[in-house]
Amino acid sequence: MSGADHILSVDRLSMRFGGIVAVNELSFAAERKKITALIGPNGAGKTTVFNCITGFYKPTGGTMRLAADSGAIALERLNDFRISKLARVARTFQNIRLFPGMTVLENLMVAQHNTLMRASGLTFLGLFGVPSWRAAEKRAIEHATFWLNRIGLYDRADDAAGNLAYGDQRRLEIARAMCTEPVLLCLDEPAAGLNARESAALSELLLSIRAEQGTSILLIEHDMSVVMEISDHVVVMDYGVKIAEGAPHEVRDDPRVIAAYLGADEEEAIAVMESDT
Amino acid sequence: MGRVTASPTDHKHPQAGIAFILKKALVSAFVALVLFSLMIGVRTEAGPNGQLIYWTRFGELATLVAIVFVGSIVIELVRQWLGPAGASQLVPAPVQTGFAAAGRFVAPALLIFTLLVPVIFYHQRYILDLAILVLTYVMLGWGLNVVVGLAGLLDLGYVAFYAVGAYSYALLATTFGLSFWICLPLAGILASLWGVMLGFPVLRLRGDYLAIVTLAFGEIIRLVIVNWQSLTGGPNGISSIPRPTLFGFPLLPGPNGLAAKLGIAFDPTHRLVFLFYIILAMALLTNWVTIRLRRLPIGRAWEALREDEVACRALGINTTTTKLTAFATGALFGGFAGAFFATRQGFISPESFTFQESALVLAIVVLGGMGSQLGVALAALAMIGGFELFRGLEQYRMLVFGIAMVVLMIWRPRGIIGHRAPTVYLKQAQTISSDLVKEGHG
């Protein structure tokens, strides 16, 4: 791992809600153009980590560095929409958050908001339909069409997003995140609720995004077949702390991970932890 | 009384037959009895010496309760006959598709008719006046539609911007003698500044809380106008507000008037026709801008905000400026309409800017179908024009009007035009069913 090209370095990240410590001094790194998985039992604090990285929570401690082309960006100092706009970190949600009353194409157009806003001269030029705005809009539609073809939803472009099947909605949400042209894509349980065929298609899509767009991916996942198949690096969390990390096969055989997942009783777990340190 | 206290909506037996229907009717009749026994059954009045006089009207009470009882049975029978699909089935499918087909011609036909109104009704001053009033509300409805219909921010204080626009024009014109055409943009800009000022404190509020604060804002503006006597004239209002001019010529009798310059006889209707075309042009401008904005990134961001604010933030959309621009745009059109109102009336006072107005404009937007331009125009026509139509019914006017609104909301719960038209398409634009479109949570 030493000397590796890290896109994201999380250092001693902590998040407290009142007296509850959801994430406690968590450190890990995600490599550029690799797929990093964050796994752990329910309530381990994975989504909290995601919410900190994507600016929905302000962490109580620690730093998160994003190695962008223009230099390192301190994610903990950006908030809200700026994470996506300035740092180019995109995310999806555990419970799909599309714009159900807008068409599939419109969903992808909204994702290109900041580019289009600039092209429309902050609306004023666009209001009068100047040629440069029309060209920008055409490019945005082409960009959306490209992603529609990638996820196989070209024929559904003019349907309402809320009318799509569950698996299609999951893929559309990933395409929408990719339309923001991110350097880091954070996926919160992308395979949840998918059948075997759909999760295979998802794995293929994520691998192709890594290979063709060169986007680094950070994902939370429960579906171990997906994690084992596509991840380059796995970080395991339990009770807000990191309990293991490494290549998928290493993590799979780690006794602490097995204990955490199988719910070994506490004494046994402590014994396992202590024997190792 | 034991049996009537049972739950009237027993979901385990939706089709339980006569016993269920009778039970439901009895409950309704009992509620009616309790309500009407005081409202109708006993009539009280102050006597000549200040003493209380009362008499009973049990006959009328019995009639009303009987009507409720029978009506309840009829409604329940109709509901069972229709099946679980509900009231939307009341209109048969061929009629509904017929409506959809006719819908494409409604907007152009309505526009042509509106353009011809002054020609057709030239000698009916009352109708021209009413048409100007309807168009003012169409414009207000379209303005509020940006905030409520597109951005999904429930604004109960829209009248504040209407008031700011009206007072801006009235004060600028009477104090500095500026003409209507210079004051119009100024009034709009001032109103939209107020829109931004309202926007800031309410950015973090959602739903009911947003509604309450905007309601308070509307009242604050009105109270400031009432109490700031030295500037606004307080409850006395501002009078002799100048009328708009055409290329600098006032539409007045006398040697300087437009009629004298053109060498035609002066007719007061000319001014009315002129006002009609001003408000029509302003309303159409509002419509054009709104339609354009919907297809621009800002308009899509408004609609996305209504659908899911969290997802917007994850896509890098600045929700703060997006909300503020929605408030500012809505307020801008409200301000324009206010300036027009002031110049049309020639006199304004705080009485014209009560909560009643906000509620009326909001009702137009909701009834029309949130987000739909044509729907809002039709609703304004129905609400303002229809209200005049029922004038012959005298004291039952409100009752008929209320019933008409309830029926419309049962038939079309998401407004006259509830579906949403997409802003961009690849192959074919398909309308989106109202079931999928969110109403927004503030």
Boltz contact constraints between the chains, C-beta under 6 A:
constraints:
  - contact:
      token1: [A, 80]
      token2: [B, 313]
      max_distance: 6.0
  - contact:
      token1: [A, 81]
      token2: [B, 313]
      max_distance: 6.0
  - contact:
      token1: [A, 81]
      token2: [B, 316]
      max_distance: 6.0
  - contact:
      token1: [A, 81]
      token2: [B, 317]
      max_distance: 6.0
  - contact:
      token1: [A, 81]
      token2: [B, 318]
      max_distance: 6.0
  - contact:
      token1: [A, 84]
      token2: [B, 315]
      max_distance: 6.0
  - contact:
      token1: [A, 84]
      token2: [B, 316]
      max_distance: 6.0
  - contact:
      token1: [A, 85]
      token2: [B, 316]
      max_distance: 6.0
  - contact:
      token1: [A, 91]
      token2: [B, 314]
      max_distance: 6.0
  - contact:
      token1: [A, 97]
      token2: [B, 308]
      max_distance: 6.0
  - contact:
      token1: [A, 97]
      token2: [B, 311]
      max_distance: 6.0
  - contact:
      token1: [A, 99]
      token2: [B, 304]
      max_distance: 6.0
  - contact:
      token1: [A, 99]
      token2: [B, 307]
      max_distance: 6.0
  - contact:
      token1: [A, 99]
      token2: [B, 308]
      max_distance: 6.0
  - contact:
      token1: [A, 100]
      token2: [B, 436]
      max_distance: 6.0
  - contact:
      token1: [A, 101]
      token2: [B, 307]
      max_distance: 6.0
  - contact:
      token1: [A, 101]
      token2: [B, 420]
      max_distance: 6.0
  - contact:
      token1: [A, 101]
      token2: [B, 432]
      max_distance: 6.0
  - contact:
      token1: [A, 101]
      token2: [B, 436]
      max_distance: 6.0
  - contact:
      token1: [A, 101]
      token2: [B, 437]
      max_distance: 6.0
  - contact:
      token1: [A, 101]
      token2: [B, 438]
      max_distance: 6.0
  - contact:
      token1: [A, 103]
      token2: [B, 422]
      max_distance: 6.0
  - contact:
      token1: [A, 105]
      token2: [B, 424]
      max_distance: 6.0
  - contact:
      token1: [A, 105]
      token2: [B, 426]
      max_distance: 6.0
  - contact:
      token1: [A, 109]
      token2: [B, 300]
      max_distance: 6.0
  - contact:
      token1: [A, 109]
      token2: [B, 424]
      max_distance: 6.0
  - contact:
      token1: [A, 110]
      token2: [B, 300]
      max_distance: 6.0
  - contact:
      token1: [A, 110]
      token2: [B, 304]
      max_distance: 6.0
  - contact:
      token1: [A, 111]
      token2: [B, 315]
      max_distance: 6.0
  - contact:
      token1: [A, 113]
      token2: [B, 297]
      max_distance: 6.0
  - contact:
      token1: [A, 113]
      token2: [B, 301]
      max_distance: 6.0
  - contact:
      token1: [A, 113]
      token2: [B, 317]
      max_distance: 6.0
  - contact:
      token1: [A, 114]
      token2: [B, 316]
      max_distance: 6.0
  - contact:
      token1: [A, 116]
      token2: [B, 297]
      max_distance: 6.0
  - contact:
      token1: [A, 117]
      token2: [B, 297]
      max_distance: 6.0
  - contact:
      token1: [A, 120]
      token2: [B, 296]
      max_distance: 6.0
  - contact:
      token1: [A, 120]
      token2: [B, 297]
      max_distance: 6.0
  - contact:
      token1: [A, 123]
      token2: [B, 296]
      max_distance: 6.0
  - contact:
      token1: [A, 123]
      token2: [B, 298]
      max_distance: 6.0
  - contact:
      token1: [A, 126]
      token2: [B, 296]
      max_distance: 6.0
  - contact:
      token1: [A, 127]
      token2: [B, 292]
      max_distance: 6.0
  - contact:
      token1: [A, 157]
      token2: [B, 426]
      max_distance: 6.0
  - contact:
      token1: [A, 158]
      token2: [B, 425]
      max_distance: 6.0
  - contact:
      token1: [A, 158]
      token2: [B, 426]
      max_distance: 6.0
  - contact:
      token1: [A, 158]
      token2: [B, 427]
      max_distance: 6.0
  - contact:
      token1: [A, 158]
      token2: [B, 428]
      max_distance: 6.0
  - contact:
      token1: [A, 158]
      token2: [B, 430]
      max_distance: 6.0
  - contact:
      token1: [A, 160]
      token2: [B, 432]
      max_distance: 6.0
  - contact:
      token1: [A, 160]
      token2: [B, 436]
      max_distance: 6.0
  - contact:
      token1: [A, 162]
      token2: [B, 436]
      max_distance: 6.0
  - contact:
      token1: [A, 180]
      token2: [B, 315]
      max_distance: 6.0
  - contact:
      token1: [A, 180]
      token2: [B, 316]
      max_distance: 6.0
